[in-house]
């Protein structure tokens, strides 16, 4: 059974940092593009970042460029999202997903077509 377990979320003050992790079981992550998404209360899910399966290609939403870094450790079957200079507007549930195309897409319907396997999410709250 394919499963993701996201972890590392929590409460952080504005300007702080967090690293969220996405660990896979039941399949090998390095065969897939991995994306990070987030959904804030009352808002649609949005793409945050993605990383290619073998070429190291990465992409980021404009709102997080220069602050967030995605990486993968295939030996640990885990993908990470390092989040620095966090802002209150980064508050959301963060999800990872596996797919075949690395693209940061805003439309939920297109996300669900491109990314086939989703985790349960981890809450990130940025507040003083």
N, C-alpha and C positions, 0 to 999 in steps of 0.2 A: 504494500500500500504506500502510495506516494504521500509524504507528509512534510510540511515545513513547521519549524518551531521558531517563532520570533522571540527575541529577548533583548533586554538592555534598556527598555523604556523606563521612564520615571519622571520625577519632578526636578526641574532645573531652573535656575534664575536666568533672566535675560543676560546674554553675553556669555553664558556657560556652554559646556560641551557635553555631548552624550555619544556613545557608540551603540547602535542597535545591530543585532546579529540575526541571521537567518540560517538556521541549520536544517539540512535536508536529511530525510531518511527514506529508504525504499527506492531511491534512485540516485544517479550520479549527477551532481550539479554541473560538472564541466561539460556536459552535453547540451546545456541550455543557456540561453540568455536569461539573466536574472534582472528583474526590475523591482524598484522600490516605489510604493505609492503611499498616499496619505489621504485621510478623510477627516475633515473637521466637522463639528456638529452643525447640521443644517446646510452643509455644502456638499458638492459632488466630489467624488474621489478624483484625485489628480495625480499625474505622473510626477515623480521626483527625480529619479535617476535610473540608469540601466547600465549593465556591463555585458559585453559580448562573451560568447562561450569560449573562444580560443584566441582571439586576436587582441584582446585587451582594450577594445574599443569601449569608450564610455560616453554617456550623454547625461545632461543635467537640465532641469527646468531653469529658466532664467532667474526665478525667485531664490534659488539655492546655489547658483554658480559662485564659486569662490569661497563658499562656506562649508559645503558638504563634499565628501569624498567617498566614492563607492570602491570596494575592493573585494577580491575573492581569494579564498585559501582552499584550493581544490583538495589538498591533502586532508583538510578537516571537513570538507564538504559543506563549507560555510561561506556566506557572503556577508559583508559588513557595510554599514553606512555610518561613517564618522561625521558628526554634525557639530560644527563650531559656530561661534558667534550667534547662538540661538536667539530667536525673537519670539515674542508672544504669538505672532501669526504662524509660527511653526507648530503650534499646538494642534495635535491630531492623533488619530490612530494610524500607525504606520504598518503597511503590509508589504510582504515580498511575494513575488510571483515568478513562475518560470514560463518561458516562451521561446520563440524562434527568431524574433526580430528585436534588435535593441532600438527602441524608439520611446521617447518620453511623450506620451500622448495624453491629452486632457479628457477626451471623450470616453466615458465609461463603457459604452457599447463596443467601441473599437478596442479598448483595453481587454475586454473579455474575449475578443476574437484572437488577439495576438498572444495573450498570456493565458495559459491553460490551467495552471495549477497555482493555487493561492493559499497563503498562510492565514492564521486567525487574527493576526495583528498584535501590536504592542502599543500601549498608550504613551505618548510623549506630551508632557505639559510644561510649558515655559511660562513661569509666573514668579513675581517677586512676593 
